[in-house]
């Protein structure tokens, strides 16, 4: 099963437990394919540097580069999307997740972002919260 996870799911899964972490472990173990591209990893690089994550990184005794290296080892890289339609105007970067999923025959988009979740689906690809995505994946 191919999945696109937005940045907040990646951050949550990399720094905490719960459903986002479970999805990343499945990607690490080869049970799901987590699709990313250079732009989504660059966004992760930017976000993980935020001060609000400094304490959590310190507790885990890891650095932002450590997080990125781990993430890069569990994702499958795809080319940058060619057709990024402006479906979401409030946060235009979110459109890359839609395009990435659409152009790579992804089965699920996993997100905690209401801009994406409010769509419910895009090009017949379900957009689910991590907890619901875990239930769907487990049922297969």
Backbone bond lengths (Angstrom), bond angles and torsions (degrees), N, CA, C in turn:
res aa  C-N    CA-C-N  psi(-1)  N-CA   C-N-CA  omega(-1)  CA-C   N-CA-C  phi
1 X - - - 1.448 - - 1.520 108.23 -
2 X 1.331 116.09 130.03 1.463 121.55 177.25 1.519 109.93 -95.35
3 X 1.330 114.79 137.50 1.462 121.96 -177.59 1.522 109.32 -133.32
4 X 1.329 115.69 144.48 1.458 121.95 165.60 1.519 105.66 -113.19
5 X 1.321 116.62 126.92 1.465 122.05 176.82 1.518 107.91 -112.99
6 X 1.324 116.83 133.74 1.454 118.48 179.21 1.532 110.44 -75.35
7 X 1.304 115.85 174.19 1.466 121.43 -172.68 1.523 112.49 -60.48
8 X 1.325 117.92 -39.95 1.470 118.01 -177.62 1.524 111.60 -67.25
9 X 1.317 117.35 -31.63 1.467 120.22 176.32 1.531 109.59 -69.22
10 X 1.320 116.58 -41.98 1.468 119.55 178.03 1.526 111.21 -61.96
11 X 1.314 117.18 -47.56 1.477 120.88 179.35 1.527 110.04 -59.76
12 X 1.322 116.71 -47.98 1.469 120.20 -179.60 1.518 111.05 -60.43
13 X 1.316 116.31 -44.17 1.460 120.40 -178.79 1.514 113.44 -69.26
14 X 1.311 116.89 -33.28 1.465 120.80 -178.60 1.529 112.29 -78.81
15 X 1.327 117.14 -29.77 1.467 120.05 -174.18 1.533 114.15 -108.21
16 X 1.309 117.41 -15.39 1.462 120.88 -178.65 1.522 109.95 -136.19
17 X 1.305 116.81 -177.35 1.460 122.21 178.14 1.510 110.68 -96.07
18 X 1.314 115.85 -149.03 1.452 121.21 176.58 1.515 113.63 80.31
19 X 1.333 116.15 -170.09 1.465 120.82 -176.47 1.538 114.75 -55.36
20 X 1.345 120.05 -42.16 1.468 117.15 178.44 1.530 112.31 -60.07
21 X 1.325 116.76 -40.06 1.457 120.71 178.77 1.521 111.22 -65.38
22 X 1.317 116.24 -37.89 1.467 120.89 179.17 1.536 110.30 -62.06
23 X 1.330 116.56 -42.44 1.466 121.12 178.93 1.529 110.27 -62.90
24 X 1.337 117.00 -42.04 1.465 120.16 178.98 1.528 111.22 -66.19
25 X 1.323 116.90 -37.11 1.471 119.44 176.66 1.526 110.93 -64.66
26 X 1.328 116.65 -38.97 1.461 119.45 176.71 1.522 110.38 -63.24
27 X 1.335 116.67 -38.28 1.472 119.88 177.19 1.525 110.19 -65.52
28 X 1.308 116.21 -43.51 1.470 120.94 178.13 1.528 111.00 -58.83
29 X 1.333 115.95 -39.99 1.457 121.42 -177.20 1.529 113.29 -85.83
30 X 1.326 117.32 0.40 1.458 121.02 177.26 1.517 115.09 80.03
31 X 1.322 117.52 13.07 1.465 120.48 179.74 1.524 112.16 -81.44
32 X 1.333 116.82 -25.87 1.464 122.88 172.15 1.521 106.99 -133.53
33 X 1.318 115.26 159.84 1.462 121.17 176.63 1.522 106.82 -109.66
34 X 1.308 115.41 117.05 1.457 122.25 -178.64 1.523 107.86 -97.39
35 X 1.332 116.49 111.44 1.455 122.53 -174.99 1.533 109.92 -89.67
36 X 1.327 115.45 133.30 1.463 122.12 175.98 1.528 107.83 -142.15
37 X 1.316 115.36 167.65 1.464 120.94 175.19 1.525 107.46 -137.17
38 X 1.291 116.20 174.35 1.461 120.52 -177.39 1.529 111.84 -56.21
39 X 1.314 117.83 -41.82 1.469 120.72 -179.21 1.521 112.84 -64.48
40 X 1.335 117.31 -39.18 1.467 118.94 -179.26 1.527 110.75 -71.96
41 X 1.324 117.19 -34.62 1.470 119.53 175.93 1.526 110.13 -69.91
42 X 1.324 117.87 -38.17 1.466 120.33 176.69 1.523 111.25 -62.61
43 X 1.329 116.51 -37.21 1.466 120.44 175.96 1.531 109.92 -64.53
44 X 1.319 117.07 -42.05 1.463 121.11 176.94 1.529 110.26 -61.09
45 X 1.328 117.35 -43.17 1.475 121.69 178.07 1.518 110.94 -57.80
46 X 1.316 116.08 -42.12 1.468 120.81 -179.33 1.527 111.27 -68.19
47 X 1.320 116.51 -47.30 1.469 121.60 -174.99 1.536 112.17 -67.21
48 X 1.327 117.68 -40.35 1.466 120.52 -176.36 1.539 111.45 -65.71
49 X 1.325 116.64 -15.84 1.472 121.29 177.80 1.533 112.75 -81.21
50 X 1.329 117.53 -10.74 1.466 120.30 -177.74 1.525 110.56 -57.43
51 X 1.313 115.65 142.72 1.474 121.29 -179.56 1.523 112.25 -58.59
52 X 1.321 116.66 -31.38 1.473 118.79 -177.08 1.534 112.81 -64.69
53 X 1.335 117.59 -15.57 1.457 120.60 178.21 1.529 113.10 -99.32
54 X 1.321 117.32 -6.01 1.466 121.33 -175.72 1.526 112.18 -59.25
55 X 1.317 117.86 -44.90 1.465 120.43 -178.79 1.531 111.01 -64.37
56 X 1.329 116.74 -42.70 1.474 119.73 -179.87 1.526 110.44 -64.55
57 X 1.320 117.20 -41.94 1.460 121.06 177.16 1.523 110.43 -60.84
58 X 1.328 116.00 -40.11 1.463 120.84 178.76 1.528 111.09 -64.22
59 X 1.320 116.96 -43.84 1.463 121.20 178.35 1.528 110.63 -60.07
60 X 1.325 115.74 -40.41 1.461 120.43 -179.42 1.537 112.92 -80.25
61 X 1.333 115.52 -8.57 1.470 122.33 -178.55 1.531 111.80 58.17
62 X 1.336 113.25 45.13 1.461 120.25 176.14 1.527 109.13 -132.41
63 X 1.306 115.37 163.95 1.461 121.74 179.36 1.534 109.35 -112.90
64 X 1.317 116.94 164.15 1.469 118.32 174.92 1.533 113.08 -53.75
65 X 1.347 119.55 -42.69 1.466 117.79 176.67 1.536 113.28 -60.85
66 X 1.330 117.70 -33.43 1.473 120.44 176.45 1.531 110.34 -61.44
67 X 1.326 115.49 -42.72 1.468 121.09 -179.61 1.525 109.68 -62.03
68 X 1.321 116.04 -44.08 1.465 120.39 -178.38 1.526 111.23 -65.41
69 X 1.326 116.53 -43.23 1.468 119.84 178.82 1.529 110.13 -59.55
70 X 1.322 116.42 -45.50 1.472 119.16 179.27 1.533 110.01 -61.07
71 X 1.332 115.95 -47.11 1.464 119.77 -179.22 1.525 110.95 -59.32
72 X 1.305 116.83 -43.30 1.464 120.36 -178.05 1.524 111.91 -66.23
73 X 1.321 116.48 -23.60 1.465 120.26 178.93 1.521 113.60 -84.03
74 X 1.327 117.61 -13.68 1.466 118.49 -179.61 1.526 113.18 -108.49
75 X 1.334 117.20 -11.61 1.459 118.96 179.46 1.522 110.71 -93.46
76 X 1.300 114.40 159.11 1.456 122.07 170.88 1.525 106.00 -106.63
77 X 1.329 115.40 121.70 1.457 119.16 -176.86 1.516 111.67 -79.38
78 X 1.315 114.47 138.05 1.454 123.05 175.69 1.528 107.37 -121.93
79 X 1.317 116.60 159.50 1.471 118.69 175.87 1.529 110.68 -62.79
80 X 1.311 115.11 157.75 1.464 120.06 174.52 1.530 108.50 -57.90
81 X 1.320 117.73 137.81 1.468 119.60 178.32 1.533 111.05 -60.20
82 X 1.309 115.00 141.74 1.467 120.52 -179.66 1.522 112.47 -88.02
83 X 1.316 116.51 -33.97 1.466 121.11 -174.57 1.520 111.26 -119.40
84 X 1.313 115.32 87.78 1.467 120.13 179.26 1.529 107.75 -96.54
85 X 1.326 114.90 103.06 1.460 120.41 179.24 1.521 109.22 -84.34
86 X 1.304 116.22 145.45 1.463 121.50 -178.45 1.531 109.91 -85.56
87 X 1.311 115.34 72.74 1.458 122.45 178.90 1.528 109.79 -78.30
88 X 1.331 116.14 -40.06 1.465 122.54 -179.21 1.517 107.66 -109.00
89 X 1.321 116.91 113.15 1.466 120.54 -177.50 1.527 112.57 -91.38
90 X 1.327 117.38 -27.20 1.465 121.28 -177.03 1.533 111.12 -65.14
91 X 1.317 117.44 -40.79 1.464 122.98 178.18 1.531 107.15 -133.37
92 X 1.333 117.15 83.76 1.468 120.97 -173.09 1.533 114.85 -56.23
93 X 1.335 118.69 -27.22 1.463 119.06 179.90 1.528 111.42 -62.49
94 X 1.328 117.53 -29.70 1.472 120.76 179.46 1.523 112.64 -57.57
95 X 1.314 116.87 -25.48 1.469 120.80 -179.60 1.525 112.52 -62.67
96 X 1.323 117.10 -25.59 1.468 118.93 179.19 1.529 111.15 -65.15
97 X 1.326 117.70 -34.18 1.464 120.32 179.02 1.533 110.45 -66.38
98 X 1.323 116.49 -38.13 1.463 120.89 177.34 1.527 110.66 -64.77
99 X 1.326 115.76 -46.68 1.466 120.32 -179.23 1.521 111.40 -66.31
100 X 1.323 116.50 -42.07 1.466 121.09 179.65 1.533 110.03 -60.29
101 X 1.310 115.90 -44.33 1.469 120.20 179.06 1.524 111.19 -65.18
102 X 1.309 116.35 -45.86 1.448 121.45 -177.07 1.525 112.48 -63.97
103 X 1.323 116.75 -40.77 1.463 120.86 -176.30 1.525 113.56 -81.52
104 X 1.337 117.79 -8.42 1.466 120.62 -177.36 1.522 113.24 -120.83
105 X 1.324 117.04 19.92 1.456 122.68 176.38 1.531 112.17 50.74
106 X 1.319 114.39 47.49 1.456 121.89 -179.37 1.526 109.74 -78.60
107 X 1.323 116.30 148.77 1.464 121.75 -179.43 1.526 112.85 -89.72
108 X 1.352 117.31 -33.80 1.463 121.76 -177.22 1.518 110.82 -142.13
109 X 1.320 115.46 145.11 1.457 121.87 165.98 1.524 105.04 -108.61
110 X 1.322 115.97 126.66 1.465 120.75 -179.02 1.517 107.64 -109.61
111 X 1.325 115.00 127.27 1.460 119.39 -174.15 1.521 111.33 -151.34
112 X 1.305 114.73 152.92 1.455 121.39 170.18 1.521 110.20 -110.59
113 X 1.323 116.10 4.13 1.462 123.67 -175.00 1.527 109.75 -91.17
114 X 1.321 116.20 121.84 1.466 119.18 -176.60 1.531 112.20 -64.26
115 X 1.343 118.29 -24.81 1.465 119.16 177.43 1.531 110.75 -61.19
116 X 1.313 115.85 -39.76 1.462 120.49 177.32 1.521 111.01 -80.36
117 X 1.325 116.84 -46.40 1.469 120.59 -176.92 1.527 112.56 -60.17
118 X 1.330 116.91 -34.78 1.464 120.19 -179.58 1.525 112.60 -62.90
119 X 1.338 116.98 -24.11 1.467 120.32 177.46 1.530 111.32 -71.02
120 X 1.317 117.36 -30.31 1.465 125.98 -177.49 1.524 113.68 68.97
121 X 1.313 117.05 -37.22 1.466 120.72 174.01 1.523 109.12 -158.84
122 X 1.322 114.38 160.98 1.462 121.33 177.32 1.524 107.44 -145.21
123 X 1.320 116.51 123.89 1.470 121.12 -176.94 1.531 111.64 48.97
124 X 1.322 115.72 45.08 1.473 124.05 178.94 1.532 113.83 66.87
125 X 1.328 117.28 16.84 1.470 122.03 175.73 1.525 107.32 -103.79
126 X 1.321 116.40 121.10 1.460 120.78 179.80 1.526 110.30 -66.61
127 X 1.332 115.78 143.52 1.469 122.52 174.77 1.524 106.12 -116.25
128 X 1.331 115.44 115.06 1.465 120.83 -171.85 1.519 112.56 -127.74
129 X 1.328 115.38 152.39 1.465 121.29 169.26 1.519 108.04 -65.90
130 X 1.325 117.66 154.60 1.476 119.81 179.59 1.528 113.72 -54.46
131 X 1.317 117.94 -41.90 1.476 119.88 -177.58 1.526 111.18 -63.83
132 X 1.316 117.24 -38.97 1.463 120.84 179.06 1.530 109.69 -72.94
133 X 1.319 117.04 -39.29 1.472 120.97 177.93 1.524 110.33 -59.43
134 X 1.333 117.24 -41.36 1.458 121.13 178.31 1.533 110.03 -60.42
135 X 1.309 116.69 -43.97 1.469 119.94 179.08 1.529 111.11 -62.37
136 X 1.325 116.63 -42.57 1.468 120.75 179.83 1.526 110.18 -63.36
137 X 1.318 116.68 -46.40 1.464 121.11 -178.30 1.523 110.55 -64.50
138 X 1.315 117.20 -42.82 1.459 120.86 179.10 1.528 112.35 -63.82
139 X 1.333 116.51 -29.20 1.461 119.28 -178.13 1.528 112.87 -76.80
140 X 1.323 116.84 -11.38 1.473 120.02 -178.02 1.516 111.95 -85.35
